[in-house]
Amino acid sequence: MTRIAILGGAGALGGALAGRLARAGHEIWIGSRDAEKGRAFAADLAAGAPGVRVDGGDLRTCAAQAEICVLTVPYAAHAETLAQVKDLLAGKIVVDATVPLRPPKVGTVQLPAAGSAAVEAQALLGPEARVVSALQNIGAEKLAAGQAVDGDVLVAADDAEAATTVCDLLGEIGLRAWHVGPLANSAAAEAMTSVLIQINRRYKRVQAGIRITGKSKAEAEAGGSSGVSIHPIRGLPMFAAGDDLAHAIAEGLTANGLAPEDGDVIVVAQKAVSKVEDRARLLAGVTPSPEGRALAAQTGKPDGLAELIVAESSELMRVRENLVITRHRLGHVAANAGIDASNVADPEGPETVLLWPQDPDASVERLRQALQARFGVRLAVIMSDSLGRAWRNGTTGTAIGVAGMRPIRDRRGESDLFGRELKVTMVAVADEIAAAASLVIGEAAEGIPAALVRGAIYDPAEDGTALELLRPLEQDLFR
């Protein structure tokens, strides 16, 4: 347990930080210019979290009690607050979370002449205080929510031991902290706050933060993925024939705060592509052939749907009442040749179904080229549909269109943990990525037709296609 004073602890950031630190088992002192306000805030915090050790009072009383002081006051009160407690801070770690914002232009970087508020604090307190800059880019609402915080903390300090102590302390309350060098580097974090304010305003974000990316050297040397993350692209429209899918996804990525990186994979639902490519069909407008009428009679399906199934299939593999398993004209095995009516049209209107795109690989290649040109990075794109699997219940996301990657990762010739050579291991990585993305794209009313997948390991290729996933018919032991 560490005794920690939050100077400015009755404010939004200070209060949220006090709550997290108190629940982590530390003794917290809420310091305020108004001693009664500090005590009242501490009492409320204690009442809401029984068992915590928290007290409050004026700034000097709390600073005197603490081993570590955290400064969370507005920049206008920065120098005055430090001057009040200067004689009590010698030898102590002082965590300065101050950002030199000057209203009303808080969205414009306005660093002080010294370079940063933290450098000013060190100059004012003298070398006896151990000033550490941190927490400028973590919003109070994120901290107060009590959940995992989507954002990293930059920690700057001339005292490496003090920086380590602060990083460890922040780790206890669920924050990932990075020591970014000397105290002068605090200017970057303080300036970033104004940049994040601009992002919040322009892109309608809520408490935008920063995240440090990249593999550790150990992970890079060991190979494999450092972890896979799946990011839904929310807010995309209900697509219609002729819509610019690439433009919509690009705008959606930006609006969701997603900046594509080399190696990312965009997974897009087949329905979105089929809609913009005008693959919707009114069943009432389909004239059935003799083969279509025969299938309708055998299965009980509408004549128009049966005709479309026949037209989209190279083979009717199994036919039962209300069930048709086909080999699609592209080679994929799917119920009803992949034709579906869910999330296609108003169920009160004319019955409408959606066919797969004419050439899914070509569709995602066009999408990939457009997105790569927009963002200047190398991407792969997968078109996914939910298909059933032989001898297993339920559907899973499956790649029916691939661009920018080898859909199979051939690991033959590699060694396992014991040095045994892999003889037959070929991983359907495109299907694995499609299945992972389907967890956020969903199947019902989610309204999320695309996702960004980061961290997946695959072999880039300019000529990869989903057809590589299809087992040759002469190798089909179950025909």
C-alpha positions as CSV (number, residue, x, y, z in Angstrom):
1,M,0.0,0.0,0.0
2,T,1.3,3.4,-0.9
3,R,0.0,6.7,0.4
4,I,-1.0,8.8,-2.6
5,A,-2.2,12.4,-2.6
6,I,-4.3,13.6,-5.5
7,L,-3.9,17.3,-5.6
8,G,-7.0,18.4,-7.4
9,G,-8.6,15.1,-6.5
10,A,-12.2,16.5,-6.4
11,G,-12.0,17.2,-10.2
12,A,-13.1,14.8,-12.9
13,L,-9.6,13.3,-13.7
14,G,-8.4,13.4,-10.1
15,G,-11.6,11.8,-8.8
16,A,-11.6,9.0,-11.4
17,L,-7.9,8.3,-10.7
18,A,-8.5,8.3,-6.9
19,G,-11.2,5.7,-7.2
20,R,-9.1,3.3,-9.2
21,L,-6.1,3.7,-6.9
22,A,-8.2,3.3,-3.8
23,R,-9.8,0.1,-5.1
24,A,-6.3,-1.2,-5.9
25,G,-5.5,-1.0,-2.2
26,H,-3.7,2.3,-1.8
27,E,-4.3,4.9,0.8
28,I,-5.7,8.0,-1.0
29,W,-5.7,11.6,0.2
30,I,-8.0,14.0,-1.8
31,G,-6.4,17.4,-1.8
32,S,-8.4,20.5,-2.7
33,R,-8.0,24.2,-2.2
34,D,-11.3,23.9,-0.3
35,A,-10.5,21.5,2.6
36,E,-14.2,20.8,3.2
37,K,-14.7,19.9,-0.5
38,G,-11.8,17.5,-0.3
39,R,-13.2,15.8,2.8
40,A,-16.7,15.6,1.3
41,F,-15.4,14.1,-1.9
42,A,-13.4,11.5,0.1
43,A,-16.4,10.6,2.2
44,D,-18.5,10.0,-1.0
45,L,-15.8,7.9,-2.5
46,A,-15.5,5.8,0.7
47,A,-19.3,5.3,0.8
48,G,-19.4,4.0,-2.7
49,A,-16.5,1.6,-2.3
50,P,-16.6,0.1,1.2
51,G,-13.2,-1.0,2.6
52,V,-11.1,1.6,0.7
53,R,-8.8,3.9,2.7
54,V,-9.5,7.5,1.6
55,D,-9.4,10.8,3.4
56,G,-9.4,14.4,2.3
57,G,-8.5,17.9,3.2
58,D,-6.6,21.0,2.0
59,L,-3.6,20.7,-0.4
60,R,-0.9,21.0,2.2
61,T,-2.4,18.5,4.6
62,C,-2.7,15.9,1.9
63,A,0.7,16.6,0.3
64,A,2.3,16.2,3.7
65,Q,0.7,12.7,4.2
66,A,1.7,11.3,0.9
67,E,4.6,9.3,-0.5
68,I,3.5,10.1,-4.1
69,C,1.6,13.2,-5.1
70,V,-0.4,13.4,-8.3
71,L,-1.2,16.8,-9.8
72,T,-4.5,17.0,-11.7
73,V,-5.3,20.7,-11.6
74,P,-6.0,22.9,-14.6
75,Y,-3.0,24.6,-16.1
76,A,-4.2,28.0,-14.8
77,A,-3.8,26.7,-11.3
78,H,-0.6,24.7,-12.0
79,A,2.1,27.1,-10.7
80,E,0.1,28.4,-7.8
81,T,-0.7,24.8,-6.5
82,L,2.9,23.7,-6.7
83,A,4.1,26.8,-4.9
84,Q,1.7,26.1,-2.0
85,V,3.2,22.6,-1.4
86,K,6.7,23.0,-2.7
87,D,8.4,22.6,0.7
88,L,6.5,19.3,1.3
89,L,7.5,17.6,-1.9
90,A,11.3,17.2,-1.5
91,G,12.3,13.6,-2.2
92,K,8.8,12.6,-3.3
93,I,7.6,11.5,-6.7
94,V,5.3,14.1,-8.2
95,V,3.2,12.8,-11.1
96,D,2.2,15.8,-13.2
97,A,-0.9,15.2,-15.4
98,T,-1.3,18.8,-16.4
99,V,-1.9,19.9,-19.9
100,P,-1.2,23.5,-20.9
101,L,-4.6,24.2,-22.5
102,R,-5.6,27.8,-22.9
103,P,-9.3,28.2,-23.5
104,P,-11.0,28.8,-25.8
105,K,-8.4,27.4,-28.2
106,V,-8.0,24.0,-26.5
107,G,-7.7,22.3,-29.8
108,T,-4.5,24.2,-30.7
109,V,-1.2,23.1,-29.2
110,Q,0.1,25.9,-27.0
111,L,3.1,24.7,-25.0
112,P,4.8,27.0,-22.5
113,A,8.2,28.7,-23.1
114,A,9.9,26.0,-20.9
115,G,8.7,23.3,-23.3
116,S,6.1,21.6,-21.2
117,A,4.1,22.0,-18.0
118,A,6.1,19.1,-16.4
119,V,9.4,20.8,-17.2
120,E,8.0,24.0,-15.6
121,A,7.0,21.9,-12.5
122,Q,10.5,20.5,-12.2
123,A,12.0,24.0,-12.4
124,L,9.6,25.4,-9.8
125,L,10.1,22.5,-7.4
126,G,13.8,22.2,-7.8
127,P,15.9,19.1,-8.1
128,E,14.8,17.6,-4.8
129,A,11.4,16.7,-6.2
130,R,11.1,13.7,-8.6
131,V,8.8,15.0,-11.3
132,V,7.2,12.4,-13.6
133,S,4.9,13.4,-16.5
134,A,1.9,11.0,-17.2
135,L,-1.8,10.6,-17.8
136,Q,-2.3,13.6,-20.2
137,N,-4.0,11.4,-22.9
138,I,-6.4,9.3,-20.8
139,G,-9.9,10.8,-20.4
140,A,-11.5,11.0,-17.0
141,E,-14.6,9.2,-18.3
142,K,-12.5,6.2,-19.3
143,L,-10.9,6.0,-15.9
144,A,-14.2,6.5,-14.1
145,A,-15.9,3.7,-16.0
146,G,-13.8,1.1,-14.2
147,Q,-13.3,-1.0,-17.3
148,A,-10.2,-1.8,-19.3
149,V,-8.9,1.5,-20.8
150,D,-8.5,1.5,-24.6
151,G,-5.4,3.7,-24.7
152,D,-1.8,3.9,-23.5
153,V,0.0,6.3,-21.1
154,L,3.2,8.0,-22.0
155,V,5.5,8.5,-19.0
156,A,8.4,10.9,-19.2
157,A,10.9,11.5,-16.4
158,D,14.6,12.3,-15.9
159,D,14.5,9.9,-12.9
160,A,14.3,6.4,-14.4
161,E,13.5,4.7,-11.0
162,A,10.6,7.2,-10.5
163,A,9.4,6.5,-14.0
164,T,9.4,2.7,-13.3
165,T,7.5,3.2,-10.1
166,V,4.8,5.2,-11.8
167,C,4.6,2.7,-14.7
168,D,4.1,-0.1,-12.2
169,L,1.5,1.9,-10.3
170,L,-0.5,2.6,-13.4
171,G,-0.3,-1.0,-14.4
172,E,-2.0,-1.9,-11.1
173,I,-5.1,0.0,-12.2
174,G,-5.3,-1.5,-15.6
175,L,-3.3,1.1,-17.7
176,R,-0.5,0.2,-20.1
177,A,2.3,2.7,-19.5
178,W,5.5,3.4,-21.5
179,H,8.6,5.2,-20.3
180,V,9.3,7.5,-23.2
181,G,12.5,9.1,-22.1
182,P,13.5,12.3,-20.3
183,L,11.1,14.9,-18.9
184,A,11.5,17.1,-21.9
185,N,9.7,14.5,-23.9
186,S,6.5,15.3,-21.9
187,A,6.0,18.0,-24.5
188,A,4.8,15.3,-26.9
189,A,2.1,13.9,-24.6
190,E,0.9,17.4,-23.6
191,A,0.7,18.5,-27.2
192,M,-1.1,15.3,-28.2
193,T,-4.1,16.3,-26.0
194,S,-5.0,19.1,-28.3
195,V,-4.6,16.8,-31.3
196,L,-7.0,14.3,-29.7
197,I,-9.5,17.0,-29.0
198,Q,-9.4,17.9,-32.7
199,I,-10.0,14.2,-33.6
200,N,-12.9,14.0,-31.2
201,R,-14.5,17.0,-32.7
202,R,-13.9,16.3,-36.4
203,Y,-14.7,12.6,-36.3
204,K,-17.3,12.5,-33.6
205,R,-15.2,10.3,-31.4
206,V,-15.6,9.9,-27.6
207,Q,-12.4,10.3,-25.6
208,A,-9.9,9.4,-28.4
209,G,-6.6,8.0,-27.1
210,I,-3.3,6.7,-28.3
211,R,-2.0,3.1,-28.6
212,I,1.6,2.0,-29.1
213,T,1.7,-0.8,-31.7
214,G,4.4,-3.1,-33.0
215,K,5.9,-6.4,-31.9
216,S,8.5,-6.8,-29.2
217,K,11.9,-8.0,-30.4
218,A,11.3,-11.4,-28.7
219,E,8.0,-11.8,-30.5
220,A,9.6,-10.8,-33.9
221,E,12.4,-13.3,-33.4
222,A,10.1,-16.1,-32.3
223,G,7.8,-15.5,-35.3
224,G,4.0,-15.9,-35.3
225,S,1.4,-13.4,-34.3
226,S,1.6,-11.1,-31.3
227,G,-2.2,-11.3,-31.1
228,V,-5.1,-10.8,-33.4
229,S,-7.6,-8.0,-33.0
230,I,-10.9,-7.6,-34.8
231,H,-12.4,-4.1,-35.3
232,P,-16.0,-3.7,-36.5
233,I,-16.5,-0.9,-39.0
234,R,-19.7,0.6,-37.6
235,G,-21.9,3.2,-39.2
236,L,-21.9,1.9,-42.8
237,P,-25.1,2.4,-44.8
238,M,-27.6,0.0,-46.0
239,F,-26.0,-0.6,-49.4
240,A,-27.9,-0.5,-52.7
241,A,-27.1,-1.1,-56.3
242,G,-24.4,1.2,-57.6
243,D,-23.1,2.4,-54.2
244,D,-19.4,3.0,-53.9
245,L,-18.4,0.3,-51.5
246,A,-14.7,1.2,-51.3
247,H,-15.5,4.8,-50.5
248,A,-18.0,3.9,-47.8
249,I,-15.6,1.4,-46.1
250,A,-12.7,4.0,-46.3
251,E,-14.9,6.6,-44.7
252,G,-16.1,4.1,-42.1
253,L,-12.6,3.2,-41.2
254,T,-11.7,6.8,-40.6
255,A,-14.9,7.5,-38.6
256,N,-14.2,4.5,-36.4
257,G,-10.7,5.8,-35.7
258,L,-9.1,2.9,-37.6
259,A,-5.9,3.7,-39.6
260,P,-5.1,0.7,-41.8
261,E,-1.6,-0.7,-41.5
262,D,0.5,-2.9,-43.7
263,G,-0.7,-6.5,-43.4
264,D,-4.2,-5.7,-42.2
265,V,-7.1,-7.6,-43.6
266,I,-10.5,-6.1,-44.5
267,V,-13.3,-8.7,-44.3
268,V,-16.5,-7.7,-46.0
269,A,-19.8,-9.6,-46.0
270,Q,-20.9,-11.1,-49.2
271,K,-24.3,-9.4,-49.0
272,A,-22.7,-5.9,-49.0
273,V,-20.8,-6.7,-52.2
274,S,-23.8,-8.4,-53.9
275,K,-26.1,-5.5,-53.1
276,V,-23.8,-2.9,-54.7
277,E,-23.3,-5.2,-57.7
278,D,-27.0,-5.4,-58.2
279,R,-27.3,-9.2,-57.5
280,A,-30.8,-8.9,-55.9
281,R,-33.5,-10.7,-57.7
282,L,-37.3,-10.5,-57.4
283,L,-38.6,-14.1,-57.3
284,A,-41.8,-13.0,-59.1
285,G,-39.7,-11.9,-62.1
286,V,-37.9,-15.3,-62.5
287,T,-39.3,-17.6,-65.2
288,P,-38.7,-21.2,-64.2
289,S,-37.2,-23.8,-66.6
290,P,-38.3,-27.4,-66.6
291,E,-35.3,-28.2,-64.3
292,G,-36.4,-25.4,-61.9
293,R,-40.0,-26.6,-61.8
294,A,-38.8,-30.1,-61.1
295,L,-36.6,-28.9,-58.2
296,A,-39.4,-26.9,-56.8
297,A,-41.7,-29.9,-56.9
298,Q,-39.1,-32.0,-55.2
299,T,-38.2,-29.6,-52.4
300,G,-41.3,-27.4,-51.9
301,K,-39.3,-24.3,-52.6
302,P,-40.8,-21.4,-54.7
303,D,-40.5,-21.9,-58.4
304,G,-38.4,-18.7,-58.8
305,L,-36.0,-19.6,-56.1
306,A,-35.6,-23.2,-57.4
307,E,-34.8,-21.8,-60.8
308,L,-32.1,-19.4,-59.4
309,I,-30.6,-22.3,-57.5
310,V,-30.3,-24.4,-60.7
311,A,-28.9,-21.4,-62.6
312,E,-26.2,-20.7,-60.0
313,S,-25.1,-24.3,-59.5
314,S,-22.8,-26.6,-61.4
315,E,-24.3,-29.7,-59.6
316,L,-27.2,-30.4,-57.3
317,M,-25.4,-32.7,-54.8
318,R,-28.2,-33.6,-52.3
319,V,-31.9,-32.8,-52.6
320,R,-34.5,-33.3,-49.9
321,E,-37.8,-31.6,-48.9
322,N,-36.9,-28.0,-48.3
323,L,-33.2,-28.7,-48.6
324,V,-30.8,-28.4,-51.5
325,I,-27.0,-28.8,-51.2
326,T,-25.3,-27.6,-54.3
327,R,-21.9,-27.1,-55.9
328,H,-22.0,-23.5,-56.8
329,R,-20.8,-22.6,-60.3
330,L,-17.6,-21.3,-58.7
331,G,-17.0,-24.6,-57.0
332,H,-18.0,-23.9,-53.4
333,V,-20.4,-26.3,-51.7
334,A,-23.3,-24.4,-50.2
335,A,-27.0,-24.7,-49.4
336,N,-29.2,-23.2,-52.1
337,A,-26.1,-22.1,-54.1
338,G,-25.5,-19.4,-51.5
339,I,-28.8,-17.6,-52.3
340,D,-30.3,-15.9,-49.3
341,A,-33.1,-13.7,-48.3
342,S,-32.1,-12.5,-44.9
343,N,-31.2,-8.8,-44.5
344,V,-32.0,-8.3,-48.2
345,A,-35.3,-6.4,-48.4
346,D,-38.4,-5.5,-46.4
347,P,-40.3,-8.7,-45.6
348,E,-43.5,-7.0,-46.2
349,G,-42.5,-6.2,-49.8
350,P,-42.0,-8.4,-52.9
351,E,-40.0,-11.5,-52.1
352,T,-36.3,-10.7,-52.9
353,V,-33.2,-12.9,-52.7
354,L,-29.5,-12.1,-53.2
355,L,-27.1,-14.1,-55.4
356,W,-23.4,-14.2,-54.9
357,P,-21.3,-11.8,-56.9
358,Q,-20.5,-12.9,-60.4
359,D,-16.8,-13.1,-59.6
360,P,-16.0,-12.6,-55.8
361,D,-12.2,-12.7,-56.3
362,A,-12.4,-9.9,-58.8
363,S,-14.8,-7.9,-56.6
364,V,-12.4,-8.0,-53.6
365,E,-9.4,-7.2,-55.8
366,R,-11.1,-4.0,-57.0
367,L,-11.9,-3.2,-53.4
368,R,-8.3,-3.9,-52.3
369,Q,-6.9,-1.6,-55.0
370,A,-9.1,1.2,-54.0
371,L,-8.4,0.9,-50.3
372,Q,-4.7,0.6,-50.8
373,A,-4.7,3.7,-53.0
374,R,-6.7,5.6,-50.3
375,F,-4.5,4.7,-47.3
376,G,-1.1,4.0,-48.9
377,V,-0.6,0.6,-47.2
378,R,-0.6,-3.1,-48.3
379,L,-3.8,-4.9,-47.5
380,A,-5.6,-8.1,-48.1
381,V,-9.3,-8.3,-48.6
382,I,-11.7,-11.3,-48.0
383,M,-15.3,-11.7,-48.9
384,S,-17.0,-13.8,-46.3
385,D,-20.3,-15.7,-46.3
386,S,-21.7,-18.0,-43.6
387,L,-21.7,-21.6,-44.8
388,G,-22.5,-24.9,-43.2
389,R,-19.9,-27.6,-42.9
390,A,-20.2,-31.4,-43.5
391,W,-20.9,-33.4,-40.4
392,R,-21.0,-30.3,-38.1
393,N,-24.0,-28.2,-36.9
394,G,-24.1,-24.4,-37.4
395,T,-22.5,-22.1,-39.9
396,T,-19.1,-20.3,-39.8
397,G,-17.6,-17.4,-41.7
398,T,-16.0,-18.7,-44.9
399,A,-13.9,-17.0,-47.5
400,I,-15.6,-17.0,-50.9
401,G,-13.4,-14.2,-52.4
402,V,-9.7,-13.4,-51.7
403,A,-7.3,-10.7,-52.8
404,G,-3.8,-9.8,-51.7
405,M,-3.0,-13.1,-49.9
406,R,-2.5,-16.8,-50.3
407,P,-5.7,-18.2,-48.8
408,I,-3.8,-21.3,-47.6
409,R,-0.6,-21.1,-45.5
410,D,1.5,-24.0,-46.6
411,R,3.5,-25.1,-43.6
412,R,4.8,-28.4,-45.0
413,G,8.5,-28.7,-44.4
414,E,8.5,-26.7,-41.2
415,S,9.2,-28.4,-37.8
416,D,7.0,-28.9,-34.8
417,L,8.2,-28.3,-31.2
418,F,10.1,-31.5,-31.2
419,G,11.8,-31.1,-34.6
420,R,9.4,-33.4,-36.5
421,E,8.9,-32.2,-40.0
422,L,5.3,-31.2,-41.0
423,K,4.2,-33.4,-43.9
424,V,0.6,-32.3,-44.7
425,T,-0.1,-29.2,-42.7
426,M,-1.8,-26.6,-44.9
427,V,-3.8,-24.0,-43.0
428,A,-6.9,-22.4,-44.5
429,V,-5.9,-19.0,-43.1
430,A,-8.4,-17.1,-45.2
431,D,-11.3,-19.1,-43.8
432,E,-9.9,-18.7,-40.3
433,I,-9.8,-14.9,-40.7
434,A,-13.3,-14.9,-42.2
435,A,-14.6,-16.9,-39.2
436,A,-12.9,-14.6,-36.7
437,A,-14.4,-11.5,-38.4
438,S,-17.8,-13.0,-38.4
439,L,-17.8,-12.7,-34.6
440,V,-18.2,-9.0,-35.0
441,I,-19.9,-8.8,-38.4
442,G,-22.7,-11.0,-37.1
443,E,-25.6,-12.8,-38.7
444,A,-28.8,-11.0,-37.7
445,A,-29.5,-7.3,-36.9
446,E,-25.9,-6.2,-36.1
447,G,-25.7,-4.0,-39.2
448,I,-22.0,-4.3,-39.4
449,P,-21.0,-5.5,-42.9
450,A,-17.2,-5.2,-42.7
451,A,-14.4,-5.5,-40.2
452,L,-10.7,-4.9,-40.0
453,V,-8.5,-7.8,-38.8
454,R,-5.0,-7.0,-37.5
455,G,-2.2,-9.3,-36.5
456,A,-3.2,-12.4,-38.6
457,I,-0.2,-14.2,-40.2
458,Y,-0.6,-15.0,-43.9
459,D,1.5,-15.0,-47.0
460,P,0.9,-11.9,-49.2
461,A,0.3,-12.6,-52.8
462,E,-0.9,-10.6,-55.8
463,D,-2.5,-13.6,-57.5
464,G,-4.3,-15.4,-54.6
465,T,-7.9,-16.5,-55.1
466,A,-10.5,-18.2,-53.0
467,L,-10.5,-21.1,-55.6
468,E,-7.3,-22.3,-54.0
469,L,-9.4,-23.4,-51.0
470,L,-11.4,-25.8,-53.1
471,R,-10.3,-29.5,-53.0
472,P,-10.0,-30.9,-56.5
473,L,-13.0,-33.2,-57.4
474,E,-10.7,-36.1,-58.0
475,Q,-9.6,-35.9,-54.3
476,D,-13.2,-35.9,-53.1
477,L,-13.5,-39.2,-51.2
478,F,-17.2,-38.7,-50.4
479,R,-18.7,-38.3,-53.9
